[in-house]
Amino acid sequence: MLNGEPYISQASVSDALDTLIYPSKSAEPNPLERLLLVDLFIADPNLPKGEHLREFALQQILLDLIVKELTAKRAMLGLPPPVDNEPLSEAERVIEAAGRTRNAEFLLWTLLYYRYVRADLSIEPERMSRLISVNVRSLRRYFHYALRLLTRRLLHEEWAARIAHHRQRLFALLPCGVPLKLIGRDAQLEQAWDALMRRPPCRIYITGTTGIGKTSFSEALLQRLINADAVDHLIWLNSPPSCEYVRRYLAEALLIPHHHLSLRDYLSRYPTALVIDNADDLLKQPEQVIEMLRELSTVVVVLTSSVYTPLLEVDLHIPLSELDEVSVYELVRQSPYLGDLLVEDVAPWIWTQIGGNPLAVKIAMSLMSFEEMDVIRAHAAEETIGKAFECMTEAGQLYCCALSLLPSATIQELQSLWHGAHLHEALSELTRFFFVEQSNGNYRLTTGAATYIREQYAIDPRIQR
């Protein structure tokens, strides 16, 4: 044991296997009983409670490795897997045949199998040595090599278990925690991944209106980072109130006081990813955010916001727009609320009346079986567009209403409708809130924004005015 860490040695492996045949003479438990593999084994809820569970777990792990390796070697030679109830006569025939092959590893795993996995057959070393036509001394040397192979396999298995456990721990820190398959975001996800690979560490800024999928996009990106084993620590913060709060949280989460290192020194040593989801409050003071990003120059930082604010320290800005028609149809097709409804009946209405906001589509689908279409449309729009509309200036709201009356409009056409209003500032605001799309000098409301304004016209005096 080194500082409490189990040391995987050939002697410990041999001792663990020998307890299958002889009673253990040591008063101390085998150090291999502290392996993560053992922890995971005894964590199985189906494992009965009993004495010496760690010893039992270690033995089973080693036996399973022997069976696994022998099965693979037999498959390579075109032989069937070993039979766990074969009689002694058949076992001796198999050992004798293995001794005649020129495949050393096949022979070594065969010897381990019949010595320890089939210990019930009680084939003594003297009998084994005669079966493979060597003396007992040579057989001991064979077992020494075999145990070395098994020890290396155990090292690999423990290593793989630790990597998988580390990934699972990081996955558990994500909002969803299960593998995500985004619809309609492949190009943006590849763009973000390329940036992470080309300029590590990287600061990525994801923007888009409420419900557009900023959190899911961030999580999908972080999942790829975790699966690539490119990060040791993951911190996910939702709506932090200040940059100072972010700094304090990082220091406490990473136990910086116990390492006698500054936050900057620690982060430079251990790859860390920081997600600041819904950073709208932070971005009200962009200078402080820029300063914080400079301090976190060795950290992968992902920022999300429903309102775009220019940031100099960002390596890549990804604005998420509404999904296209094909993606909306696919989202409807995969909805758990589709039930007996037909995609070709539901999806066209969703596309024309709800638009391409993923959250709005999901809300609409959840209500599709028991609400009227007008109620569905209003509820979906309120949950995704209404909150942002309330945060706009009066000029922004004014031109949002104006654009809802037109398929699209140029700046000159909008000026002809309302003279004196702050048109350029309003259009800038609508763009920052992702309410409008621009093409060749023409501005148009997104489907979701236009739906919301039309639905609210009947009940909101402000919009009527």
C-alpha positions as CSV (number, residue, x, y, z in Angstrom):
1,M,0.0,0.0,0.0
2,L,1.3,3.5,-0.9
3,N,-0.5,6.3,1.0
4,G,-3.6,4.1,1.2
5,E,-3.5,3.2,-2.5
6,P,-3.7,-0.6,-3.2
7,Y,-0.5,-1.8,-4.8
8,I,-1.2,-4.4,-7.5
9,S,1.6,-6.9,-7.2
10,Q,2.1,-10.4,-8.5
11,A,2.5,-11.7,-4.9
12,S,-0.9,-10.2,-3.9
13,V,-2.6,-11.8,-6.9
14,S,-1.0,-15.2,-6.0
15,D,-2.1,-14.9,-2.4
16,A,-5.6,-14.1,-3.4
17,L,-5.8,-17.1,-5.7
18,D,-4.2,-19.5,-3.2
19,T,-7.0,-18.8,-0.7
20,L,-9.2,-20.7,-3.1
21,I,-7.2,-23.8,-2.4
22,Y,-5.6,-23.2,1.0
23,P,-6.9,-21.3,4.1
24,S,-5.3,-17.9,4.4
25,K,-2.5,-17.7,7.0
26,S,-2.3,-13.9,7.0
27,A,-4.2,-11.8,9.6
28,E,-4.2,-8.8,7.3
29,P,-6.6,-8.5,4.4
30,N,-5.1,-8.7,0.9
31,P,-4.3,-5.1,-0.2
32,L,-6.1,-5.8,-3.5
33,E,-9.4,-5.9,-1.6
34,R,-9.2,-2.1,-1.7
35,L,-9.4,-1.9,-5.5
36,L,-12.1,0.1,-7.1
37,L,-13.1,-3.1,-8.9
38,V,-13.9,-4.7,-5.5
39,D,-15.8,-1.6,-4.4
40,L,-18.0,-1.8,-7.6
41,F,-18.5,-5.6,-7.1
42,I,-19.8,-5.4,-3.6
43,A,-21.9,-2.4,-4.5
44,D,-24.1,-4.7,-6.6
45,P,-27.6,-4.6,-4.9
46,N,-28.1,-8.2,-5.9
47,L,-25.1,-9.4,-4.0
48,P,-26.2,-11.1,-0.7
49,K,-24.8,-9.8,2.5
50,G,-22.2,-12.1,4.2
51,E,-18.8,-12.5,5.7
52,H,-15.6,-11.7,4.0
53,L,-17.3,-10.0,1.0
54,R,-14.2,-8.2,-0.2
55,E,-12.2,-11.4,-0.2
56,F,-15.0,-13.1,-2.1
57,A,-15.2,-10.2,-4.6
58,L,-11.5,-10.2,-5.3
59,Q,-11.5,-13.9,-5.9
60,Q,-14.4,-13.7,-8.3
61,I,-12.8,-10.8,-10.2
62,L,-9.6,-12.8,-10.7
63,L,-11.5,-15.9,-11.7
64,D,-13.6,-14.0,-14.2
65,L,-10.5,-12.5,-15.7
66,I,-9.0,-16.0,-16.2
67,V,-12.2,-17.3,-17.8
68,K,-12.5,-14.2,-20.0
69,E,-8.9,-14.5,-21.2
70,L,-9.0,-18.2,-21.8
71,T,-12.3,-17.9,-23.7
72,A,-10.7,-15.3,-26.0
73,K,-7.6,-17.4,-26.6
74,R,-9.7,-20.5,-27.4
75,A,-11.8,-18.4,-29.8
76,M,-8.7,-17.3,-31.6
77,L,-7.8,-21.0,-32.1
78,G,-11.4,-21.8,-33.3
79,L,-12.2,-23.7,-30.0
80,P,-15.4,-23.4,-28.0
81,P,-15.5,-21.6,-24.6
82,P,-14.4,-23.7,-21.6
83,V,-17.1,-25.9,-20.1
84,D,-17.6,-25.3,-16.3
85,N,-18.9,-28.8,-15.6
86,E,-16.7,-31.0,-17.7
87,P,-15.4,-34.1,-15.9
88,L,-11.9,-34.8,-14.8
89,S,-11.1,-37.0,-17.7
90,E,-12.1,-34.3,-20.2
91,A,-10.2,-31.6,-18.3
92,E,-7.0,-33.7,-18.4
93,R,-7.4,-34.2,-22.1
94,V,-7.8,-30.5,-22.7
95,I,-4.7,-29.7,-20.6
96,E,-2.7,-32.3,-22.5
97,A,-3.8,-30.8,-25.8
98,A,-2.9,-27.3,-24.7
99,G,0.6,-28.6,-23.8
100,R,1.1,-29.8,-27.4
101,T,0.3,-26.4,-28.9
102,R,2.9,-23.8,-29.7
103,N,0.8,-21.1,-28.2
104,A,2.4,-20.1,-24.9
105,E,-0.3,-17.8,-23.7
106,F,-3.0,-20.3,-24.4
107,L,-1.2,-22.8,-22.3
108,L,-0.6,-20.4,-19.4
109,W,-4.3,-19.3,-19.2
110,T,-5.3,-23.0,-19.5
111,L,-3.1,-23.9,-16.5
112,L,-4.5,-21.0,-14.5
113,Y,-8.1,-22.1,-15.4
114,Y,-7.7,-25.7,-14.2
115,R,-5.7,-24.8,-11.2
116,Y,-8.0,-22.1,-9.8
117,V,-11.3,-21.8,-11.6
118,R,-11.7,-25.6,-11.7
119,A,-10.1,-26.1,-8.3
120,D,-12.9,-28.6,-7.6
121,L,-11.2,-31.1,-9.9
122,S,-8.1,-31.1,-7.5
123,I,-5.6,-31.5,-10.3
124,E,-2.3,-31.4,-8.4
125,P,0.9,-29.8,-9.9
126,E,2.6,-33.1,-10.3
127,R,-0.3,-34.4,-12.4
128,M,-0.4,-31.2,-14.5
129,S,3.3,-31.4,-15.2
130,R,3.0,-34.9,-16.5
131,L,0.0,-33.9,-18.7
132,I,2.1,-31.2,-20.4
133,S,5.4,-33.3,-20.4
134,V,7.4,-31.0,-18.2
135,N,8.9,-31.4,-14.7
136,V,7.4,-29.7,-11.6
137,R,10.1,-27.0,-11.5
138,S,9.3,-26.0,-15.1
139,L,5.6,-26.0,-14.2
140,R,6.3,-23.5,-11.4
141,R,8.0,-21.3,-13.9
142,Y,5.0,-21.5,-16.2
143,F,2.7,-20.5,-13.3
144,H,5.0,-17.6,-12.5
145,Y,4.6,-16.3,-16.1
146,A,0.9,-16.9,-16.0
147,L,0.5,-14.9,-12.8
148,R,2.4,-12.1,-14.4
149,L,0.0,-12.1,-17.3
150,L,-3.0,-12.1,-14.8
151,T,-1.5,-9.3,-12.8
152,R,-1.1,-7.1,-15.9
153,R,-4.7,-7.9,-16.9
154,L,-5.8,-6.8,-13.4
155,L,-3.9,-3.6,-13.8
156,H,-5.6,-2.9,-17.1
157,E,-9.1,-3.7,-15.7
158,E,-8.6,-1.5,-12.6
159,W,-7.3,1.3,-14.9
160,A,-10.3,1.0,-17.1
161,A,-12.6,0.9,-14.1
162,R,-11.1,4.1,-12.7
163,I,-11.5,5.9,-16.1
164,A,-15.1,4.8,-16.4
165,H,-15.8,5.8,-12.7
166,H,-14.2,9.2,-13.3
167,R,-16.4,9.7,-16.3
168,Q,-19.5,8.6,-14.4
169,R,-18.7,11.0,-11.6
170,L,-18.3,13.9,-14.1
171,F,-21.5,12.9,-15.9
172,A,-23.4,13.0,-12.6
173,L,-22.4,16.7,-12.3
174,L,-24.3,17.5,-15.5
175,P,-28.0,18.6,-15.4
176,C,-29.2,15.6,-17.4
177,G,-26.4,13.2,-16.7
178,V,-27.3,10.7,-19.5
179,P,-26.0,10.7,-23.1
180,L,-27.7,13.4,-25.2
181,K,-28.5,13.3,-28.9
182,L,-29.2,16.8,-30.1
183,I,-31.5,17.4,-33.1
184,G,-30.6,19.9,-35.7
185,R,-27.4,21.1,-33.9
186,D,-24.7,18.9,-35.5
187,A,-23.0,21.7,-37.4
188,Q,-22.8,24.0,-34.3
189,L,-21.6,21.2,-32.1
190,E,-18.8,20.3,-34.5
191,Q,-17.8,23.9,-34.7
192,A,-17.6,24.1,-30.9
193,W,-15.7,20.8,-30.7
194,D,-13.2,21.9,-33.3
195,A,-12.6,25.1,-31.3
196,L,-11.9,23.1,-28.2
197,M,-9.5,20.8,-30.0
198,R,-7.7,23.6,-31.8
199,R,-7.4,26.1,-29.0
200,P,-7.4,24.3,-25.7
201,P,-8.4,25.7,-23.3
202,C,-11.2,27.6,-25.0
203,R,-14.0,30.1,-24.0
204,I,-17.2,29.4,-25.8
205,Y,-20.2,31.7,-25.6
206,I,-23.6,30.2,-26.4
207,T,-26.6,32.6,-26.9
208,G,-30.2,32.2,-27.8
209,T,-33.7,32.9,-26.6
210,T,-35.4,31.0,-23.8
211,G,-36.0,27.4,-24.6
212,I,-33.7,27.3,-27.7
213,G,-31.5,24.6,-26.1
214,K,-28.5,26.4,-24.7
215,T,-28.2,24.2,-21.7
216,S,-28.7,21.0,-23.7
217,F,-26.1,22.2,-26.2
218,S,-23.6,22.9,-23.4
219,E,-24.2,19.5,-21.8
220,A,-23.7,17.7,-25.1
221,L,-20.4,19.5,-25.6
222,L,-19.2,18.7,-22.1
223,Q,-20.2,15.1,-22.6
224,R,-17.9,14.9,-25.5
225,L,-15.1,16.5,-23.5
226,I,-15.7,13.9,-20.7
227,N,-15.7,11.0,-23.0
228,A,-12.4,12.2,-24.5
229,D,-10.9,12.1,-21.0
230,A,-9.9,15.7,-21.5
231,V,-11.1,17.1,-18.1
232,D,-10.3,16.3,-14.5
233,H,-12.8,18.6,-12.8
234,L,-16.2,19.9,-13.9
235,I,-18.0,22.8,-12.3
236,W,-21.6,23.7,-13.5
237,L,-23.1,26.9,-12.1
238,N,-26.6,28.1,-12.9
239,S,-27.3,31.8,-12.7
240,P,-24.4,32.8,-10.4
241,P,-25.0,36.3,-9.0
242,S,-21.5,37.7,-9.4
243,C,-18.0,37.0,-10.6
244,E,-16.8,36.9,-7.0
245,Y,-19.3,34.2,-6.3
246,V,-17.9,32.2,-9.2
247,R,-14.3,32.6,-7.8
248,R,-15.3,31.5,-4.3
249,Y,-17.3,28.6,-5.5
250,L,-14.4,27.3,-7.6
251,A,-12.0,27.6,-4.7
252,E,-14.3,25.7,-2.3
253,A,-15.4,23.1,-4.8
254,L,-11.8,22.3,-5.7
255,L,-10.6,22.3,-2.1
256,I,-8.0,24.9,-2.9
257,P,-7.3,25.8,0.9
258,H,-6.2,22.2,1.5
259,H,-3.7,22.2,-1.4
260,H,-1.9,25.3,-0.4
261,L,-2.1,26.5,-4.0
262,S,-3.7,29.6,-5.5
263,L,-6.7,29.1,-7.7
264,R,-4.7,30.0,-10.8
265,D,-1.9,27.5,-9.9
266,Y,-4.3,24.7,-9.2
267,L,-6.3,25.3,-12.5
268,S,-3.1,25.3,-14.5
269,R,-2.2,21.8,-13.2
270,Y,-5.5,20.0,-13.5
271,P,-7.7,20.3,-16.6
272,T,-11.0,21.9,-15.5
273,A,-14.2,22.8,-17.3
274,L,-16.5,25.5,-16.0
275,V,-20.0,26.0,-17.3
276,I,-21.9,29.2,-16.4
277,D,-25.4,28.5,-17.5
278,N,-27.8,31.5,-17.7
279,A,-25.1,34.1,-17.2
280,D,-27.5,37.0,-17.8
281,D,-26.9,38.6,-14.4
282,L,-23.1,38.4,-14.7
283,L,-23.2,40.0,-18.1
284,K,-24.8,43.1,-16.8
285,Q,-21.2,43.9,-15.8
286,P,-19.2,42.7,-18.8
287,E,-15.9,44.3,-17.7
288,Q,-15.9,42.0,-14.6
289,V,-16.7,39.0,-16.7
290,I,-13.9,39.8,-19.1
291,E,-11.5,40.2,-16.1
292,M,-12.7,36.8,-14.7
293,L,-12.2,35.1,-18.0
294,R,-8.6,36.4,-18.2
295,E,-8.0,34.9,-14.7
296,L,-9.4,31.6,-15.9
297,S,-7.2,31.4,-19.0
298,T,-6.3,27.8,-18.3
299,V,-9.9,26.7,-18.0
300,V,-12.4,25.5,-20.6
301,V,-15.3,28.0,-20.0
302,V,-18.8,27.7,-21.5
303,L,-21.1,30.7,-21.0
304,T,-24.8,30.7,-21.9
305,S,-27.1,33.7,-22.1
306,S,-30.5,34.6,-23.5
307,V,-29.2,38.1,-24.4
308,Y,-26.1,38.7,-26.5
309,T,-23.4,40.9,-24.9
310,P,-20.1,41.4,-26.8
311,L,-17.1,39.8,-24.9
312,L,-13.5,40.3,-26.0
313,E,-12.2,37.3,-24.1
314,V,-14.4,34.8,-25.9
315,D,-12.9,32.4,-28.5
316,L,-16.1,31.4,-30.2
317,H,-19.6,32.7,-30.1
318,I,-22.4,30.3,-31.1
319,P,-25.9,31.9,-31.5
320,L,-28.5,29.2,-31.5
321,S,-31.5,30.0,-33.7
322,E,-34.8,28.1,-34.2
323,L,-34.6,24.6,-35.6
324,D,-35.4,24.2,-39.3
325,E,-38.5,22.3,-40.5
326,V,-36.8,19.0,-40.9
327,S,-35.5,19.1,-37.4
328,V,-38.9,20.1,-36.0
329,Y,-40.5,17.1,-37.7
330,E,-37.8,14.9,-36.1
331,L,-38.4,16.4,-32.7
332,V,-42.1,15.7,-33.1
333,R,-41.4,12.1,-34.3
334,Q,-39.2,11.4,-31.2
335,S,-41.7,13.0,-28.7
336,P,-42.9,10.7,-26.0
337,Y,-46.2,12.4,-26.2
338,L,-46.9,11.5,-29.8
339,G,-48.9,8.4,-28.8
340,D,-51.5,7.5,-31.4
341,L,-51.1,10.9,-33.2
342,L,-49.5,10.8,-36.7
343,V,-46.4,12.9,-37.4
344,E,-47.8,14.0,-40.7
345,D,-50.9,15.4,-38.9
346,V,-49.1,17.1,-36.0
347,A,-45.8,18.3,-37.3
348,P,-47.1,20.8,-40.0
349,W,-49.2,22.5,-37.4
350,I,-46.3,22.6,-34.9
351,W,-44.0,24.1,-37.6
352,T,-46.4,26.8,-38.8
353,Q,-48.0,27.8,-35.4
354,I,-45.3,27.1,-32.8
355,G,-42.1,27.4,-34.8
356,G,-38.6,25.9,-34.2
357,N,-38.1,26.6,-30.5
358,P,-37.3,23.2,-29.0
359,L,-38.9,24.0,-25.6
360,A,-42.0,25.4,-27.3
361,V,-42.3,22.3,-29.4
362,K,-42.0,20.0,-26.4
363,I,-44.6,22.0,-24.4
364,A,-47.0,21.9,-27.4
365,M,-46.6,18.1,-27.7
366,S,-47.2,17.6,-24.0
367,L,-50.5,19.4,-24.3
368,M,-51.5,18.0,-27.7
369,S,-53.8,15.2,-26.5
370,F,-56.0,17.2,-24.1
371,E,-55.9,21.0,-24.9
372,E,-57.4,23.1,-27.7
373,M,-55.0,24.4,-30.3
374,D,-55.3,28.0,-29.2
375,V,-54.4,27.1,-25.6
376,I,-51.4,25.1,-26.8
377,R,-50.1,27.9,-29.0
378,A,-50.6,30.5,-26.2
379,H,-49.0,28.4,-23.5
380,A,-45.9,27.5,-25.6
381,A,-45.4,31.1,-26.7
382,E,-45.7,32.5,-23.1
383,E,-43.2,30.0,-21.7
384,T,-40.5,30.8,-24.3
385,I,-41.1,34.3,-25.6
386,G,-43.2,36.1,-23.0
387,K,-40.5,36.4,-20.3
388,A,-38.0,37.9,-22.7
389,F,-40.7,40.3,-24.1
390,E,-41.3,41.6,-20.6
391,C,-37.6,42.5,-20.2
392,M,-37.5,44.7,-23.4
393,T,-37.6,48.4,-23.6
394,E,-40.8,50.1,-24.8
395,A,-39.1,50.8,-28.2
396,G,-38.2,47.2,-28.6
397,Q,-41.7,46.0,-27.8
398,L,-43.1,48.6,-30.2
399,Y,-41.1,47.4,-33.2
400,C,-41.7,43.8,-32.2
401,C,-45.5,44.6,-32.6
402,A,-44.8,46.4,-35.9
403,L,-42.9,43.5,-37.4
404,S,-45.7,41.1,-36.3
405,L,-48.0,42.9,-38.9
406,L,-45.6,42.3,-41.8
407,P,-44.0,39.2,-43.3
408,S,-40.7,41.2,-43.3
409,A,-39.7,44.8,-43.5
410,T,-36.7,47.0,-44.2
411,I,-35.6,49.8,-41.9
412,Q,-37.2,52.3,-44.2
413,E,-40.6,50.5,-44.1
414,L,-40.4,50.4,-40.3
415,Q,-39.6,54.1,-40.1
416,S,-42.6,54.9,-42.2
417,L,-44.8,53.1,-39.6
418,W,-43.5,54.9,-36.5
419,H,-41.6,58.1,-36.7
420,G,-39.4,59.3,-34.0
421,A,-38.9,55.9,-32.2
422,H,-35.4,54.6,-31.5
423,L,-35.5,52.3,-34.5
424,H,-31.8,51.2,-34.6
425,E,-31.6,50.7,-30.9
426,A,-34.8,48.7,-31.0
427,L,-33.7,46.5,-33.8
428,S,-30.4,45.9,-32.0
429,E,-32.3,44.9,-28.9
430,L,-34.6,42.5,-30.9
431,T,-31.5,41.0,-32.4
432,R,-29.8,40.6,-29.0
433,F,-33.0,38.9,-27.7
434,F,-33.1,36.7,-30.8
435,F,-36.6,37.9,-31.7
436,V,-35.7,38.8,-35.3
437,E,-33.9,37.3,-38.2
438,Q,-32.2,39.4,-40.9
439,S,-31.6,38.6,-44.5
440,N,-30.5,41.1,-47.3
441,G,-31.6,44.1,-45.3
442,N,-35.0,42.6,-44.4
443,Y,-36.1,42.0,-40.8
444,R,-38.7,39.4,-39.8
445,L,-39.9,38.1,-36.5
446,T,-39.2,34.5,-35.6
447,T,-42.2,32.3,-35.8
448,G,-42.4,32.0,-32.0
449,A,-42.2,35.8,-31.4
450,A,-44.8,36.5,-34.1
451,T,-47.1,33.9,-32.6
452,Y,-46.7,35.4,-29.1
453,I,-47.6,38.9,-30.2
454,R,-50.7,37.8,-32.1
455,E,-51.9,35.7,-29.2
456,Q,-51.4,38.5,-26.7
457,Y,-53.1,41.1,-28.9
458,A,-56.5,39.9,-27.8
459,I,-55.8,40.2,-24.0
460,D,-52.9,42.7,-23.5
461,P,-53.9,46.4,-23.8
462,R,-50.2,47.4,-24.2
463,I,-49.9,45.4,-27.4
464,Q,-53.3,46.7,-28.6
465,R,-52.1,50.3,-28.2
